[in-house]
Amino acid sequence: MEKHFIFDLGNVLVDFNLDEVLDSVMASAGVSELPAGVRLQDTARVVEVETGKLSDEAYLADICQTTGLRLTLEHLIAAWQKGFHLNPVGTALFRELREQGRPVHILSNLAWHNMEAVRRNWPGFFDQSHENFFSYELGYHKPDERIYRAALDRLGANPSDCLFFDDKAENVEGARSAGMNAHIFSTDRIADIRREVENFSSDG
């Protein structure tokens, strides 16, 4: 059976610096510090926009209403553009596998405005993967087992024929619960990751 290699986006292929994102938001809003209500990660509203239950426009309107800031969706996209940086280690492995003819895919928790920021920073970035699985399109959020199963269904692949990398342990466990081979990704364990790729590729 064909082997599939599935990568998370954040802190695997693309690193992000939240301080840079917030600095850009402040510059766009014309303020020197942000109100306490501005949080762009790990909130219930973020999960809602990242699963498509809340539109990007409604998400931003909620931030503006809560904080009194005057921001547009373009400001938000531009802020994330400032904060995103390619991870050279993760992207090198991704491209090597693609050049070897291996099916490589992206499975990520993100909202449309995050995806758009990556797309604008690096045109054609998402064209490099065979399939892209985004939480805002699928309606599920890692580590919910359903997001992995949705990806498997679209690929028509057996879970055991998939190798998944993510920087968060809970997302790795979610993938394993769905039957995938899965490992933590970090740049300081790239030698181990390459061995995991080699072992998976040669198995069966």
ABEGO torsion letter per residue (X at the ends): XBBBBBBBABGAABBBBAAAAAAAAAAAAGBABBBAABBABGBAAAAAAAAGABBAAAAAAAAAAAAGBBBBAAAAAAAAAAABBBBAAAAAAAAAAAAAGBBBBBBBBBBAAAAAAAAAABBGAAAABABBBBAAAAGBBOABAAAAAAAAAAAGBBAAABBBBBABAAAAAAAAAAGBBBBBBBAAAAAAAAAAAAAAAABX
